[in-house]
């Protein structure tokens, strides 16, 4: 499974992860979350640095997940219409990647031939790729 497919497959999990991370961020930013435990001992612990590092790491993860979620949402918004091809791609997105069905089962549920399924699947991934190319460029920049 390539990067684009993995992001599509993980979309619903990422929505939940984002929600949990946002709650964690909110807790960290609260007054209670900013209390620092000062360790006694050899003095090598720096609680402010540790807190800041944790905060920055969480922000980075939130930004990455938000970009992946946004890419899928943009793809979904492109797949609106009554055109049969668009509806088939939307069905593949929902059944294969959101409901985690196997390819053969998706073909049966959609009642399409193997060739039609793979053509629509390829078209879907091609459309998705442009949104995820934008995400990977922004993440690596």
GITAGI-V469055 format. One record per residue. N is the residue number from 1. RES is the residue in one small letter. PHI is phi in degrees with one decimal (999 if undefined). NEAR is the number of other C-alpha atoms within 10 Angstrom. D_CENTER is the distance of its C-alpha to the mean C-alpha in whole Angstrom. Layout:
BEGIN
N,RES,PHI,NEAR,D_CENTER
N,RES,PHI,NEAR,D_CENTER
END
This chain:
BEGIN
1,x,999,7,15
2,x,-83.5,6,14
3,x,-58.4,11,11
4,x,-62.1,20,10
5,x,-62.5,16,11
6,x,-61.6,11,9
7,x,-66.1,21,5
8,x,-64.7,24,7
9,x,-63.8,19,8
10,x,-91.1,16,6
11,x,-52.0,21,5
12,x,-64.2,15,7
13,x,-63.2,14,7
14,x,-65.8,19,4
15,x,-62.1,15,7
16,x,-68.2,11,10
17,x,-58.4,16,9
18,x,-61.1,19,9
19,x,-59.6,13,12
20,x,-65.3,13,13
21,x,-64.8,17,13
22,x,-66.7,15,14
23,x,-65.4,12,17
24,x,-59.7,15,18
25,x,-62.3,17,18
26,x,-61.1,11,20
27,x,-65.7,13,22
28,x,-62.8,17,23
29,x,-81.7,12,24
30,x,-70.8,11,26
31,x,-60.9,8,30
32,x,-66.5,9,30
33,x,-69.2,13,27
34,x,-95.4,14,29
35,x,-75.2,12,32
36,x,-107.0,12,32
37,x,-90.1,10,34
38,x,-92.0,11,37
39,x,-90.6,11,38
40,x,-87.4,8,41
41,x,136.6,7,42
42,x,-80.5,6,42
43,x,78.1,8,40
44,x,-84.6,8,37
45,x,-80.8,13,35
46,x,-123.4,12,33
47,x,-63.1,15,31
48,x,-67.5,14,30
49,x,-62.9,10,29
50,x,-62.5,12,27
51,x,-63.2,16,26
52,x,-62.8,12,25
53,x,-61.9,12,23
54,x,-62.7,14,21
55,x,-62.7,15,20
56,x,-66.0,12,19
57,x,-63.0,12,17
58,x,-64.1,17,15
59,x,-60.6,15,15
60,x,-61.5,13,14
61,x,-64.4,14,11
62,x,-60.7,19,10
63,x,-61.1,14,10
64,x,-63.5,18,8
65,x,-66.9,19,5
66,x,-58.6,16,7
67,x,-65.6,19,7
68,x,-66.9,23,4
69,x,-63.6,23,4
70,x,-60.9,16,8
71,x,-61.6,24,8
72,x,-67.0,19,7
73,x,-64.4,14,10
74,x,-65.0,13,12
75,x,-60.9,22,12
76,x,-59.4,15,13
77,x,-68.0,11,16
78,x,-75.0,13,17
79,x,-93.0,20,18
80,x,-112.8,11,20
81,x,149.6,11,24
82,x,-97.5,8,27
83,x,-58.5,9,27
84,x,-60.0,9,27
85,x,-60.5,16,25
86,x,-63.5,17,22
87,x,-63.1,15,22
88,x,-66.1,19,22
89,x,-65.3,22,19
90,x,-63.8,22,17
91,x,-63.2,19,19
92,x,-63.8,24,17
93,x,-57.4,24,14
94,x,-68.6,17,15
95,x,-74.2,19,17
96,x,-75.6,21,15
97,x,-96.4,19,12
98,x,-89.0,16,11
99,x,-93.4,13,15
100,x,59.4,13,15
101,x,-80.3,15,18
102,x,-71.0,11,20
103,x,-53.7,15,21
104,x,-62.0,12,25
105,x,-67.7,12,24
106,x,-60.9,20,22
107,x,-58.9,20,25
108,x,-66.2,12,27
109,x,-62.2,12,25
110,x,-79.0,14,25
111,x,57.6,11,29
112,x,-124.0,13,28
113,x,-71.5,11,30
114,x,-58.7,12,28
115,x,-62.7,10,29
116,x,-62.7,14,27
117,x,-56.9,21,24
118,x,-67.7,15,23
119,x,-64.6,13,24
120,x,-66.0,19,22
121,x,-60.7,20,19
122,x,-62.7,13,20
123,x,-62.3,15,20
124,x,-60.2,20,17
125,x,-65.5,16,15
126,x,-63.9,12,17
127,x,-63.1,15,16
128,x,-65.0,21,12
129,x,-55.8,17,14
130,x,-64.8,13,15
131,x,-73.6,19,12
132,x,-78.9,22,10
133,x,-63.1,13,14
134,x,-62.3,13,14
135,x,-64.8,19,11
136,x,-67.6,14,12
137,x,-65.8,9,15
138,x,-68.8,11,15
139,x,-68.4,12,13
140,x,-81.6,6,16
141,x,-72.3,6,19
END
